[in-house]
Amino acid sequence: MLKLHIFSALFISLVYSAPLNSDALVDVTSCLKEFYQAAYSGEYNCTEKFDFFSNDAVTQKNTYTLGKDCFLSVIQGECSKAQYSSITKNYEQIAETITEEPEDETSCTGLHYTYNALKCTPMMKDFFAIAFDMPKMNDPKLLGMIDLCDKMQTCMSPTCYYPEETKKQIKISCEGFHMMNSPFSDCMTNLQTHPPRSSKYSCLNGRDFNAKGMETGIEMLTTYRECIKEIMKDSCGEEALENFDEYADISVKGLQKMKALTGVLYEK
């Protein structure tokens, strides 16, 4: 199916690039990962009182000051005794590293960026876990995924947390989820289930609307874009054309990525 190809391409092409960690930081970083996962999952009631995922400097400072006891109680349950002991002894230093951006840091390799990037990991894990599930328009799963996308992009937004290419691919994927929750996507699905008679539309110039293949999908949404608009309007109404060009472009990008990844022009 055309839509499946589009979203498969968006997700397969997305390669997560984690920040580089020094071996000397393994104890701290692995423990922080466990903390953020627990806070994200809501496993400890106290984390609901503090915004440990904020990118705002003032909010972060208040969170790690007022939420110290909460933080330590979580890592006591999630990390090793050695990690808990080390972080407890060095809490003020670690909290300062997390909350204060280096004034002279230009290489994006400082601990501030390494530690802060970890808080996006649970969201990305959640994202990839449900990325290939294709819910219908207004499905609670899809609406939840759109909300997750917005939160994840906000988390990843600071310059040095993640490579720009990773953020770009996440953005493209999230645009795809927004598109899925639209009359455009709903109409595309309906047309695949109940395709129109190609002979009814002279604007197709004899092309078979029902022909399968990524190359055909690309052609339909580029060369025959205006014709597809006419077909969608006739089949689904004017509302299906809302943001048509934007969504058509996203669809074409997805198909082109899949084509490049597989090297296959036509479905078998």
Secondary structure in CASP SS format (residue, H / E / C, confidence):
PFRMAT SS
TARGET T0000
AUTHOR 0000-0000-0000
METHOD secondary structure of the structure
MODEL  1
M C 1.00
L H 1.00
K H 1.00
L H 1.00
H H 1.00
I H 1.00
F H 1.00
S H 1.00
A H 1.00
L H 1.00
F H 1.00
I H 1.00
S C 1.00
L C 1.00
V C 1.00
Y C 1.00
S C 1.00
A C 1.00
P C 1.00
L C 1.00
N C 1.00
S C 1.00
D H 1.00
A H 1.00
L H 1.00
V H 1.00
D H 1.00
V H 1.00
T H 1.00
S H 1.00
C H 1.00
L H 1.00
K H 1.00
E H 1.00
F H 1.00
Y H 1.00
Q H 1.00
A H 1.00
A H 1.00
Y H 1.00
S H 1.00
G C 1.00
E C 1.00
Y C 1.00
N H 1.00
C H 1.00
T H 1.00
E H 1.00
K H 1.00
F C 1.00
D C 1.00
F C 1.00
F C 1.00
S C 1.00
N C 1.00
D C 1.00
A H 1.00
V H 1.00
T H 1.00
Q H 1.00
K H 1.00
N H 1.00
T H 1.00
Y H 1.00
T H 1.00
L H 1.00
G C 1.00
K H 1.00
D H 1.00
C H 1.00
F H 1.00
L H 1.00
S H 1.00
V H 1.00
I H 1.00
Q H 1.00
G H 1.00
E H 1.00
C C 1.00
S C 1.00
K H 1.00
A H 1.00
Q H 1.00
Y H 1.00
S H 1.00
S H 1.00
I H 1.00
T H 1.00
K H 1.00
N C 1.00
Y H 1.00
E H 1.00
Q H 1.00
I H 1.00
A H 1.00
E H 1.00
T H 1.00
I H 1.00
T H 1.00
E C 1.00
E C 1.00
P C 1.00
E C 1.00
D C 1.00
E C 1.00
T C 1.00
S C 1.00
C C 1.00
T C 1.00
G C 1.00
L H 1.00
H H 1.00
Y H 1.00
T H 1.00
Y H 1.00
N H 1.00
A H 1.00
L H 1.00
K H 1.00
C H 1.00
T H 1.00
P H 1.00
M H 1.00
M H 1.00
K H 1.00
D H 1.00
F H 1.00
F H 1.00
A H 1.00
I H 1.00
A C 1.00
F C 1.00
D C 1.00
M C 1.00
P C 1.00
K C 1.00
M C 1.00
N C 1.00
D C 1.00
P H 1.00
K H 1.00
L H 1.00
L H 1.00
G H 1.00
M H 1.00
I H 1.00
D H 1.00
L H 1.00
C H 1.00
D H 1.00
K H 1.00
M H 1.00
Q H 1.00
T H 1.00
C H 1.00
M H 1.00
S C 1.00
P C 1.00
T C 1.00
C C 1.00
Y C 1.00
Y C 1.00
P C 1.00
E H 1.00
E H 1.00
T H 1.00
K H 1.00
K H 1.00
Q H 1.00
I H 1.00
K H 1.00
I H 1.00
S H 1.00
C H 1.00
E H 1.00
G H 1.00
F H 1.00
H H 1.00
M H 1.00
M H 1.00
N C 1.00
S C 1.00
P H 1.00
F H 1.00
S H 1.00
D H 1.00
C H 1.00
M H 1.00
T H 1.00
N H 1.00
L H 1.00
Q H 1.00
T H 1.00
H C 1.00
P C 1.00
P C 1.00
R C 1.00
S H 1.00
S H 1.00
K H 1.00
Y C 1.00
S H 1.00
C H 1.00
L H 1.00
N C 1.00
G C 1.00
R C 1.00
D C 1.00
F C 1.00
N C 1.00
A C 1.00
K C 1.00
G C 1.00
M H 1.00
E H 1.00
T H 1.00
G H 1.00
I H 1.00
E H 1.00
M H 1.00
L H 1.00
T H 1.00
T C 1.00
Y C 1.00
R H 1.00
E H 1.00
C H 1.00
I H 1.00
K H 1.00
E H 1.00
I H 1.00
M H 1.00
K H 1.00
D H 1.00
S H 1.00
C H 1.00
G C 1.00
E H 1.00
E H 1.00
A H 1.00
L H 1.00
E C 1.00
N C 1.00
F H 1.00
D H 1.00
E H 1.00
Y H 1.00
A H 1.00
D H 1.00
I H 1.00
S H 1.00
V H 1.00
K H 1.00
G H 1.00
L H 1.00
Q H 1.00
K H 1.00
M H 1.00
K H 1.00
A H 1.00
L H 1.00
T H 1.00
G C 1.00
V C 1.00
L C 1.00
Y C 1.00
E C 1.00
K C 1.00
END
